[in-house]
């Protein structure tokens, strides 16, 4: 596997107008004593990254639309040849936002829908009207021909709406739907007792497989659920066919489960380079060390890429190269990022299909 930086989430601000129950950064509208980085610092980071790699850059937060210069940052990155994307909760989107998205040459916008109805989504987002705000944003994106994808985070409070969420997202004209299996970090630690239990976890992933196998109109992919890639291979073999999935040119692509520190990473608002959005452990600070040095030589990233160093079932598993277990979930729930995936019930050696192990 080539460990190329293909996708970078960039926390451009801590500030947010919502207080979502699962927020990894526990964002607030006003953050005192920890200002956002400057535009000059932003261009320096983009210069550094673009001199070494050509990843998708996702401007996230917090809520990135709270930055007055967010589209200047996006335009600068686009001019450097980077594929710039925007992750917003949608509630601040208006006609002017759409105009600036196009002017900045932002390739994709991601939004979140955590319920098929306003009651569920607003409860998840801790804000009445959040659902209607997202729907208004989607209407505007469709009107202005702005491609968008939808993320949905799952816990026990919205698990029963999964099929309806998918149908809604598809009907809205989204390019893709990513089903997130919650990793309890940041404010998300408060929903630890709402995590999808192991028994339902597999059931939901099998439902996803059967739907995705037939789906032709929208890209769908579970996120933070790496053992889905084991399930895909097992189910496809049982059914005597090779599973083929659609892709997007801005996506990390491939068919690997956990990509943390392997193909993706997060740069937080302080410049710390983390393996992924849910993995609160730094590999180095981009204000102090070149991105190339961090990506190629940090001890943390090197350990994440050494699958033989994974422990217990993950270390023994014949699917470790296509799954790897969620390293962020292992870290959050055990304190050891090399520990086995906490929500995987698979026992290594229970299959005779070893072709994906190498």
ABEGO torsion letter per residue (X at the ends): XBBBBABBBBBABABBABBBAABAAGBBABBBGBBBBBAAAAAAAAAAAAAABBBBBBBBOEBAAABAAAAAAAAAAAAAGBBBBBBBAGAABBAAAAAAAAAAGBABBBBBBABABAAAAAAAAGBBGAAAAAAAAAAAAAAAGBBBBBBBBBBAAAAAAAAAAAAAAAAAGBABBBBBBBBBBEAAAAAAAABBBAAAAAAAAAAAAAAAAABAABBBBBBGBAAAAAAAAAAAAAAGBBBBBBBBAABAEEABBBABGAABBBBBAAGBBBABAABBBBAEBAAABBAAAAAAABAAAAAAABAAABBEAAAABAAAAABGEBAAAAAAAAGBAABBBAABABBBGABABAAAAX
